[in-house]
Amino acid sequence: MGVDKALMPFKDKASLSAYVTDKLSNIFKEVYISTKTNKFNNAELNQSIKFIADESNESSPMIALASILHHFNEPVFIQPVDMPFLKPESIKDMSKLKDDFEIVIACEAEIDHVLCGYFSPSVADKAKKLAKDGKHKIKELLKICDVVRVELSGDDEGINLNNPDDLKKALRYE
């Protein structure tokens, strides 16, 4: 898209990250964003968001996931910042299974939202090893873990803001 989606103004919020964290704050006591640097505590954006720094400067979802999971001792809910319309009901549906599986991910029809769901801290070392072996796609982790998929309940709930057309559609949504 050419801009940092996390910092892009969205609806009535200073940024997409603020929009998503505000929504998640209605469900969870604490909400964090995974990032390489703390770019979120910015007076211009009028927001103060907790963050977890990646353990590496390398751009890798696998490394980011391992970095996040090393901070917790219970399953962690993860949602991409560019997937802003996930419904609380879907998060609750996934939550019901979080203690029975290593990974619980959201899906729609044929699409797995591989970084949207609950992840057990027990998969952190597996993720770190995969990254060390040069395997950075989360689908590789799904192949070696106990995973369940939960179908999203709403239309466009899994919309992902990857391009300007997605953004235009998203601004009309909800």
Backbone as CSV, one residue per row, in Angstrom:
resi,resn,N_x,N_y,N_z,CA_x,CA_y,CA_z,C_x,C_y,C_z
1,MET,0.829,-1.189,0.000,0.000,0.000,0.000,0.872,1.250,0.000
2,GLY,2.132,1.104,0.392,3.048,2.229,0.328,3.142,3.065,1.590
3,VAL,2.284,2.770,2.571,2.331,3.486,3.844,2.276,2.460,4.975
4,ASP,2.653,2.876,6.162,2.565,1.998,7.325,1.094,1.920,7.731
5,LYS,0.462,0.790,7.448,-0.963,0.631,7.725,-1.291,0.846,9.200
6,ALA,-0.410,0.425,10.080,-0.666,0.534,11.517,-0.839,1.980,11.967
7,LEU,-0.175,2.912,11.274,-0.225,4.326,11.660,-1.222,5.144,10.842
8,MET,-1.878,4.515,9.898,-2.812,5.196,9.017,-4.092,5.574,9.780
9,PRO,-4.572,6.824,9.657,-5.843,7.188,10.302,-6.951,6.250,9.824
10,PHE,-7.848,5.880,10.752,-8.904,4.937,10.387,-10.169,5.262,11.158
11,LYS,-11.243,5.474,10.401,-12.543,5.838,10.960,-12.379,7.025,11.907
12,ASP,-12.806,6.882,13.162,-12.723,8.012,14.101,-11.473,7.962,14.974
13,LYS,-10.518,7.121,14.625,-9.307,6.952,15.438,-8.092,7.556,14.745
14,ALA,-7.089,7.859,15.543,-5.852,8.448,15.014,-5.113,7.478,14.105
15,SER,-5.323,6.175,14.330,-4.618,5.181,13.519,-5.387,3.868,13.500
16,LEU,-5.042,3.030,12.540,-5.617,1.692,12.460,-5.256,0.894,13.714
17,SER,-4.035,1.061,14.201,-3.625,0.351,15.419,-4.479,0.786,16.616
18,ALA,-4.780,2.068,16.727,-5.632,2.554,17.818,-7.043,1.991,17.687
19,TYR,-7.556,1.917,16.459,-8.887,1.366,16.211,-8.968,-0.082,16.694
20,VAL,-7.990,-0.881,16.291,-7.997,-2.301,16.647,-7.770,-2.490,18.146
21,THR,-6.819,-1.770,18.717,-6.557,-1.947,20.151,-7.740,-1.473,20.999
22,ASP,-8.430,-0.428,20.581,-9.628,0.005,21.310,-10.693,-1.091,21.300
23,LYS,-10.894,-1.717,20.144,-11.876,-2.802,20.052,-11.476,-3.976,20.938
24,LEU,-10.203,-4.342,20.883,-9.737,-5.483,21.674,-9.731,-5.183,23.169
25,SER,-9.590,-3.916,23.529,-9.597,-3.524,24.945,-10.956,-3.759,25.600
26,ASN,-11.997,-3.885,24.792,-13.322,-4.211,25.320,-13.450,-5.691,25.657
27,ILE,-12.491,-6.491,25.196,-12.531,-7.942,25.395,-11.440,-8.405,26.361
28,PHE,-10.249,-7.817,26.237,-9.082,-8.256,27.003,-8.615,-7.170,27.970
29,LYS,-8.044,-7.607,29.101,-7.509,-6.652,30.086,-6.300,-5.911,29.538
30,GLU,-5.455,-6.623,28.806,-4.252,-6.009,28.252,-4.164,-6.305,26.763
31,VAL,-3.766,-5.291,26.000,-3.603,-5.419,24.555,-2.221,-4.880,24.199
32,TYR,-1.500,-5.644,23.405,-0.155,-5.260,22.971,-0.087,-5.306,21.455
33,ILE,0.880,-4.596,20.910,1.188,-4.696,19.486,2.626,-5.164,19.362
34,SER,2.832,-6.120,18.474,4.178,-6.611,18.185,4.785,-5.729,17.099
35,THR,6.015,-5.287,17.329,6.666,-4.380,16.389,8.177,-4.430,16.584
36,LYS,8.888,-3.971,15.604,10.349,-3.904,15.733,10.780,-2.728,16.607
37,THR,10.068,-1.608,16.490,10.374,-0.419,17.285,9.072,0.164,17.814
38,ASN,9.148,0.890,18.904,7.955,1.497,19.479,7.612,2.766,18.709
39,LYS,6.834,2.590,17.669,6.416,3.719,16.840,5.026,4.226,17.234
40,PHE,4.461,3.675,18.307,3.076,3.967,18.642,2.879,5.033,19.702
41,ASN,3.848,5.297,20.536,3.692,6.334,21.557,4.111,7.669,20.966
42,ASN,3.230,8.227,20.188,3.509,9.413,19.399,2.474,10.478,19.755
43,ALA,2.930,11.613,20.220,2.015,12.686,20.631,1.096,13.111,19.494
44,GLU,1.604,13.114,18.270,0.772,13.515,17.128,-0.405,12.569,16.941
45,LEU,-0.197,11.305,17.237,-1.264,10.321,17.076,-2.156,10.236,18.311
46,ASN,-1.735,10.903,19.403,-2.507,10.914,20.638,-2.872,9.500,21.085
47,GLN,-1.889,8.637,21.118,-2.147,7.275,21.554,-0.944,6.734,22.314
48,SER,-1.233,5.872,23.225,-0.184,5.190,23.975,-0.538,3.711,23.968
49,ILE,0.176,2.951,23.183,-0.112,1.540,22.998,1.052,0.726,23.544
50,LYS,0.733,-0.314,24.314,1.773,-1.215,24.804,2.298,-2.028,23.625
51,PHE,3.588,-2.303,23.661,4.128,-3.087,22.562,5.108,-4.125,23.057
52,ILE,5.302,-5.149,22.235,6.305,-6.181,22.454,7.263,-6.096,21.281
53,ALA,8.522,-5.866,21.586,9.534,-5.731,20.534,9.923,-7.103,19.990
54,ASP,10.065,-7.181,18.668,10.559,-8.401,18.038,11.967,-8.684,18.540
55,GLU,12.311,-9.962,18.642,13.637,-10.361,19.112,14.698,-10.229,18.026
56,SER,14.292,-9.868,16.828,15.223,-9.765,15.706,14.788,-8.617,14.805
57,ASN,15.735,-8.041,14.088,15.400,-6.998,13.114,14.929,-7.582,11.793
58,GLU,15.052,-8.888,11.647,14.620,-9.559,10.422,13.096,-9.507,10.327
59,SER,12.571,-9.246,9.135,11.121,-9.242,8.930,10.654,-10.681,8.767
60,SER,9.985,-11.185,9.784,9.544,-12.576,9.767,8.366,-12.748,10.709
61,PRO,7.219,-13.201,10.184,6.093,-13.456,11.076,6.413,-14.548,12.102
62,MET,7.263,-15.497,11.723,7.622,-16.584,12.638,8.425,-16.046,13.825
63,ILE,9.378,-15.166,13.546,10.182,-14.568,14.617,9.307,-13.679,15.501
64,ALA,8.419,-12.915,14.881,7.512,-12.059,15.659,6.637,-12.910,16.579
65,LEU,6.109,-14.017,16.061,5.265,-14.895,16.873,6.048,-15.467,18.053
66,ALA,7.247,-15.967,17.798,8.079,-16.502,18.883,8.375,-15.411,19.915
67,SER,8.657,-14.205,19.451,8.938,-13.082,20.359,7.752,-12.802,21.270
68,ILE,6.571,-12.821,20.709,5.353,-12.569,21.486,5.148,-13.665,22.525
69,LEU,5.199,-14.910,22.075,4.852,-16.030,22.947,5.812,-16.208,24.117
70,HIS,7.043,-15.778,23.958,8.003,-15.892,25.062,7.638,-14.999,26.250
71,HIS,6.702,-14.081,26.078,6.298,-13.169,27.149,5.120,-13.682,27.974
72,PHE,4.555,-14.820,27.589,3.317,-15.270,28.229,3.408,-16.731,28.656
73,ASN,2.544,-17.101,29.614,2.495,-18.494,30.052,1.105,-19.099,29.879
74,GLU,0.279,-18.447,29.100,-1.045,-18.968,28.758,-1.333,-18.603,27.307
75,PRO,-2.324,-19.258,26.684,-2.602,-18.943,25.276,-2.847,-17.452,25.059
76,VAL,-2.332,-16.960,23.951,-2.377,-15.540,23.609,-3.221,-15.361,22.351
77,PHE,-4.115,-14.373,22.379,-4.878,-14.055,21.170,-4.074,-13.075,20.325
78,ILE,-3.960,-13.386,19.043,-3.229,-12.529,18.106,-4.160,-12.164,16.957
79,GLN,-4.145,-10.877,16.606,-4.946,-10.383,15.487,-4.101,-9.415,14.677
80,PRO,-4.034,-9.603,13.376,-3.296,-8.640,12.548,-3.968,-7.267,12.603
81,VAL,-3.174,-6.225,12.657,-3.715,-4.871,12.735,-4.491,-4.523,11.465
82,ASP,-4.150,-5.170,10.349,-4.845,-4.861,9.094,-6.055,-5.764,8.856
83,MET,-6.573,-6.359,9.926,-7.800,-7.161,9.884,-8.742,-6.606,10.956
84,PRO,-9.283,-5.399,10.735,-9.942,-4.648,11.812,-11.376,-5.036,12.166
85,PHE,-12.014,-5.920,11.407,-13.440,-6.133,11.623,-13.804,-7.468,12.250
86,LEU,-12.852,-8.104,12.877,-13.122,-9.346,13.588,-14.134,-9.068,14.696
87,LYS,-15.127,-9.907,14.794,-16.200,-9.690,15.769,-15.864,-10.342,17.120
88,PRO,-16.303,-9.723,18.206,-16.074,-10.305,19.538,-16.603,-11.738,19.651
89,GLU,-17.717,-12.025,18.986,-18.289,-13.369,19.043,-17.321,-14.400,18.468
90,SER,-16.632,-14.042,17.406,-15.668,-14.968,16.800,-14.481,-15.199,17.724
91,ILE,-14.043,-14.139,18.386,-12.937,-14.276,19.343,-13.370,-15.193,20.485
92,LYS,-14.602,-15.040,20.949,-15.119,-15.897,22.024,-15.227,-17.347,21.562
93,ASP,-15.662,-17.565,20.324,-15.728,-18.931,19.788,-14.346,-19.579,19.782
94,MET,-13.336,-18.828,19.371,-11.971,-19.355,19.367,-11.484,-19.597,20.793
95,SER,-11.863,-18.715,21.703,-11.429,-18.813,23.099,-11.873,-20.124,23.746
96,LYS,-13.029,-20.614,23.357,-13.554,-21.858,23.927,-12.636,-23.051,23.659
97,LEU,-11.798,-22.958,22.634,-10.942,-24.081,22.233,-9.472,-23.882,22.572
98,LYS,-9.118,-22.728,23.099,-7.704,-22.363,23.272,-6.941,-23.280,24.212
99,ASP,-7.618,-23.920,25.159,-6.923,-24.801,26.097,-6.829,-26.242,25.596
100,ASP,-7.499,-26.540,24.491,-7.513,-27.903,23.957,-6.597,-28.098,22.754
101,PHE,-6.093,-27.013,22.202,-5.237,-27.072,21.011,-4.055,-26.131,21.187
102,GLU,-2.963,-26.421,20.486,-1.812,-25.517,20.540,-2.111,-24.208,19.814
103,ILE,-2.879,-24.327,18.727,-3.220,-23.149,17.920,-4.689,-23.236,17.516
104,VAL,-5.397,-22.125,17.658,-6.779,-21.995,17.194,-6.786,-20.811,16.238
105,ILE,-7.073,-21.056,14.962,-7.054,-19.947,14.002,-8.428,-19.713,13.393
106,ALA,-8.626,-18.486,12.952,-9.842,-18.102,12.242,-9.720,-18.527,10.785
107,CYS,-10.853,-18.869,10.195,-10.851,-19.203,8.769,-12.182,-18.778,8.154
108,GLU,-12.156,-18.682,6.824,-13.365,-18.406,6.037,-13.271,-19.267,4.794
109,ALA,-14.261,-20.110,4.592,-14.285,-20.987,3.415,-12.919,-21.644,3.218
110,GLU,-12.212,-21.272,2.179,-10.914,-21.876,1.861,-9.729,-21.079,2.403
111,ILE,-9.985,-20.014,3.148,-8.908,-19.120,3.586,-8.632,-19.300,5.077
112,ASP,-7.394,-19.634,5.399,-6.951,-19.653,6.791,-6.342,-18.296,7.116
113,HIS,-6.779,-17.704,8.198,-6.163,-16.467,8.689,-5.119,-16.904,9.721
114,VAL,-3.931,-17.226,9.217,-2.924,-17.931,10.005,-2.365,-17.136,11.178
115,LEU,-2.505,-15.837,11.178,-2.047,-15.034,12.314,-3.212,-14.374,13.032
116,CYS,-4.342,-15.054,13.031,-5.511,-14.558,13.747,-6.071,-15.705,14.569
117,GLY,-5.823,-15.655,15.865,-6.323,-16.707,16.731,-5.524,-16.814,18.005
118,TYR,-5.709,-17.925,18.675,-5.011,-18.194,19.934,-3.807,-19.087,19.683
119,PHE,-2.698,-18.717,20.310,-1.452,-19.461,20.184,-0.936,-19.782,21.581
120,SER,-0.639,-21.057,21.817,-0.080,-21.477,23.096,1.399,-21.117,23.163
121,PRO,1.870,-20.683,24.328,3.301,-20.405,24.471,4.169,-21.627,24.178
122,SER,3.571,-22.817,24.253,4.334,-24.041,23.987,4.835,-24.120,22.550
123,VAL,4.295,-23.317,21.655,4.757,-23.364,20.258,5.884,-22.361,19.986
124,ALA,6.259,-21.567,20.985,7.306,-20.551,20.785,8.618,-21.167,20.322
125,ASP,9.047,-22.232,20.979,10.319,-22.853,20.598,10.243,-23.491,19.214
126,LYS,9.087,-24.060,18.870,8.905,-24.621,17.522,9.016,-23.510,16.480
127,ALA,8.393,-22.371,16.763,8.446,-21.234,15.837,9.875,-20.726,15.687
128,LYS,10.577,-20.644,16.793,11.960,-20.163,16.760,12.844,-21.101,15.938
129,LYS,12.641,-22.413,16.102,13.429,-23.388,15.344,13.121,-23.291,13.850
130,LEU,11.850,-23.173,13.510,11.479,-23.029,12.100,12.143,-21.793,11.499
131,ALA,12.109,-20.684,12.222,12.741,-19.453,11.726,14.240,-19.661,11.539
132,LYS,14.862,-20.329,12.492,16.305,-20.606,12.397,16.620,-21.457,11.166
133,ASP,15.668,-22.342,10.810,15.828,-23.206,9.638,15.411,-22.514,8.338
134,GLY,15.093,-21.217,8.422,14.729,-20.449,7.233,13.277,-20.582,6.817
135,LYS,12.446,-21.146,7.675,11.015,-21.305,7.380,10.261,-20.223,8.150
136,HIS,9.796,-19.211,7.433,9.203,-18.044,8.087,7.694,-17.933,7.916
137,LYS,7.089,-18.818,7.145,5.639,-18.761,6.955,4.939,-19.525,8.071
138,ILE,3.917,-18.921,8.631,3.186,-19.521,9.743,2.554,-20.853,9.329
139,LYS,2.252,-21.032,8.058,1.696,-22.311,7.591,2.626,-23.474,7.922
140,GLU,3.929,-23.214,7.968,4.889,-24.261,8.343,4.674,-24.686,9.795
141,LEU,4.375,-23.743,10.655,4.115,-24.039,12.062,2.825,-24.836,12.212
142,LEU,1.822,-24.487,11.423,0.540,-25.194,11.495,0.701,-26.671,11.162
143,LYS,1.670,-26.994,10.313,1.907,-28.388,9.907,2.417,-29.252,11.053
144,ILE,3.053,-28.645,12.061,3.671,-29.439,13.125,3.016,-29.232,14.492
145,CYS,1.889,-28.540,14.515,1.196,-28.278,15.778,-0.214,-28.847,15.744
146,ASP,-0.809,-28.962,16.918,-2.194,-29.383,17.061,-3.065,-28.146,16.834
147,VAL,-3.736,-28.098,15.678,-4.440,-26.891,15.224,-5.919,-27.190,14.994
148,VAL,-6.761,-26.225,15.342,-8.168,-26.279,14.981,-8.518,-24.954,14.310
149,ARG,-9.401,-25.032,13.331,-9.855,-23.851,12.605,-11.286,-23.527,13.016
150,VAL,-11.554,-22.244,13.220,-12.889,-21.784,13.601,-13.392,-20.854,12.506
151,GLU,-14.527,-21.219,11.946,-15.120,-20.437,10.858,-15.626,-19.096,11.401
152,LEU,-15.245,-18.017,10.728,-15.732,-16.692,11.112,-17.216,-16.602,10.817
153,SER,-17.931,-15.855,11.638,-19.385,-15.824,11.548,-19.943,-14.734,10.648
154,GLY,-19.193,-13.673,10.421,-19.768,-12.536,9.718,-19.209,-12.286,8.337
155,ASP,-20.004,-11.599,7.512,-19.546,-11.186,6.188,-18.442,-10.158,6.335
156,ASP,-17.412,-10.297,5.549,-16.282,-9.359,5.525,-15.547,-9.260,6.860
157,GLU,-15.818,-10.173,7.771,-15.158,-10.143,9.071,-13.649,-10.342,8.924
158,GLY,-13.265,-11.108,7.927,-11.848,-11.378,7.717,-11.198,-10.470,6.694
159,ILE,-11.869,-9.378,6.336,-11.296,-8.460,5.349,-9.917,-8.006,5.820
160,ASN,-8.993,-8.007,4.888,-7.610,-7.639,5.187,-7.247,-6.445,4.323
161,LEU,-6.725,-5.404,4.942,-6.437,-4.158,4.236,-5.067,-4.230,3.566
162,ASN,-5.047,-4.765,2.363,-3.787,-4.931,1.636,-3.565,-3.913,0.536
163,ASN,-4.627,-3.227,0.129,-4.488,-2.269,-0.966,-5.538,-1.165,-0.811
164,PRO,-5.426,-0.099,-1.605,-6.377,1.020,-1.481,-7.838,0.612,-1.661
165,ASP,-8.124,-0.364,-2.528,-9.508,-0.811,-2.706,-10.046,-1.464,-1.432
166,ASP,-9.195,-2.249,-0.771,-9.599,-2.851,0.505,-9.916,-1.762,1.523
167,LEU,-9.102,-0.734,1.549,-9.311,0.367,2.496,-10.636,1.071,2.213
168,LYS,-10.928,1.349,0.937,-12.197,2.002,0.589,-13.381,1.155,1.038
169,LYS,-13.303,-0.154,0.790,-14.368,-1.065,1.199,-14.499,-1.064,2.724
170,ALA,-13.373,-1.083,3.412,-13.372,-1.128,4.874,-13.982,0.124,5.486
171,LEU,-13.754,1.259,4.894,-14.289,2.507,5.440,-15.810,2.561,5.340
172,ARG,-16.405,1.750,4.456,-17.864,1.667,4.339,-18.441,0.609,5.270
173,TYR,-17.594,-0.254,5.789,-18.024,-1.408,6.571,-18.345,-1.019,8.008
174,GLU,-19.171,-1.776,8.637,-19.535,-1.712,10.048,-20.569,-0.695,10.342
